[in-house]
Amino acid sequence: AYARAIAGGCCRSDAAVQRAEAVLREWDARSEAVCADLRQAVNDWGEVSGVETHISILRGIEGRLAAGLGAARRVGLSEAEMREAEFCRRRVHNRIEDMKGQVRVYCRVRPLNEREIGEGDVPAVRAIDGMTLEVPSGVFNFDSLYTPSSQEQVFEDCRDLVQSTMDGHNVTIFAYGQTGAGKTHTMYGNPQQEGIAPRAINELFRLAETMQGRHTVSVTASMVELYNNTLIDLLRPVGRVREACPKLSLKHDHLGVVQIENIAGRE
């Protein structure tokens, strides 16, 4: 619009033109500042990529890259201009996840409920630190220990896994424990205290939203129950109709990934 105004004979001394020039100068300055921040974060990653580095340093670099990429999209940088920074963000993220390990075990201790307190029960475990739990039979170490911590704190240790799914990795999160241990509360929670599942879904769609305009994103969901060693498709109609539903079976595809045949999906 600015170029058309000048070509159309508008004088540079016009107030509107001067305001437009000021806006463009400010926009260019912001774009240059964003590019400079991204270049610095990329350079910082280059300095530590080949050496042993504390995870907190990597988290700082990843945070700067993620924030810089978000700012870059807002100021309209092209995909080509952001490609190197996005590539580095993925490498930093994967490095962090590798440092945590492919399999992570977290422990969440449920506090005594009112009935247990009324019956005079006392805690049978003791938290030694943020990763170590003492039980009558010995001491056990975990990747993290929650005693019991808030739903937000528990999800924070899972948030990066959602990013991993968007980067093309397979991720599984499940809760294990005896009846009444708090699995459902941790995974699903309630409207006032949402658990991991709804928070992960919200995070997934938040990340997908940031990709709009650059990628076409579709999300398909399935829901399966394993009951008495039988897979049940929870998205199929209930009642007698289910008897005619195709039998579900586990298969490995050519990449070795486990797939469930005949399962229903909702996009």
Steps between C-alpha positions, in 0.01 A plus 500: 500500500790730586665437160171559317452827687843627395448382142164675497663832573460531876761730650739355757425799718136394535419405859349165396807412295731596785302281739521213252876545472532499878297180525713333233822606671373361830395176329839463333673562833287234669569253220875562526489461878314169465752375243787603727348312796451189287856517364638530854296204624613293199861597571463407868368158396795458266742563787350231726366245247816289502580505873343382824260772610270536799135459413412841646724670239330305221158593635600864492612475137184311403285763669677781317466320167131431556432859606706633209316285248168618637610862468635429151162375385328806644726738308456299181838336446497238225541127550842519337612760754380285790612161367838484675358615833215246480750225419710599802193512725417143408857386564510673839161354593606149401827539689306589814266205456796265445660624821180417686502150354269313265301356792422719798333392820333759721345428838208690650410440863131528585428667835279324752130556446248586770398139556858385542577785739184420699608139533837606636708403197844657466719553190706195407749689281740788545636735236877542543537752218342589166601165348530254788228320695543281807254217558503226765678263260774741395587815305403564138617767254282656229541760229277724710296468817173682572372513858239548363557837318240681292356384169691784332834386644444141391412604145808721469717188491283367216463818296819443299370160391215670316757701307676172417183369337485810280863436404411151377573276799272238654412571862314297761390622842324266740429475872557181696393421855259315720130588527454831676858616445391808303555392139174648370556827686851531355403410143156665475435706811182710501388831346658693787822296506561359153739208470768409250267385219292820454806719554697303240214530250481876555877529458484292182246732342691806623811376320295414191363855500853642483555296183199639317597674180815292468362147522168323468434323829237233563446315827337157518410338832414143599405361839560141606444308820690185591268285708571138590763484224242620245528826306176699496449788259326769706408705193287219358126494582417333829254217554433214265637688201845463647478123455513551123796739518825378346740339742793715606847357470853626560739508207845640427541715191809500277671742740434279800235735641207333678170562324146392591314367200131586443494770765262792455638853483347844531661798332 
